């Protein structure tokens, strides 16, 4: 008798649930700063909407962040 493994993902930002991993992102955040471990490392599962926002924020140029 075979058992089915059902994948259930929960977004760590908005808490959306899904049974499909299609276009989800798993990101790793390092807790170290200048080789000093200040916080523990964490892995996050992000839904497509939250990943799009985080990806956009990460790839902003420094010139974009100084404009206000």
N, C-alpha and C positions, 0 to 999 in steps of 0.2 A: 504494500500500500504506500503510494507516494504522497508526500505532504507538499502542499504548495506554500511557497514563501511569498507573502504579499508585502510588497514594498510600500511603506507609508512614510512620506516625508512631511516635515513641518518646517516652514520657514522660520528661521531664528529672529527675524525682524518683525514681520507682520502676522506670524502664526497661522498662515494659510496652510491647509492640508492638501496633499495630493498623493495619488497612488502611482503616478507616472513621474519618472525622473527626467523626462524630456525637457531640455533647455534649462534645467536647474544648475546652479553652480555650487561647488564646495570650495570655500576659500579658507586659507590658513592665516591666522593673525599671530605673529610672533610677539611675545611679551617682553622681549629683550630690547634694551636701548643701549647702544654703544657697548655691546658684549656683557651687559649687566642684566640679569633676569629680574625685572621689576614686577612683572605680572606673568601668570601662567599662559602658555600657548593655548589657543583655542581653534577649533574648526567650526565653521558655520555653513549651514545649508541655506541657500537663498533661492527664493522663487524668481521667475524671470523678471517681474516688475521691480523687485527690490535689487536684484543684481544689476539691472540696467541703471538704476539711480546710483548705486555704489560705484559701478564701473565709470560712469560719467564723472563722478566726483573725484575719483582717483586719477583720471586722465586729464583733468583741467590743467591748463598751463599756469605757471606762476603769474603771468600777466593778467589772466582772467580772474584770479583770486584777489588781486590788488584793486581791480576796478570796482567801484561802488557808486 
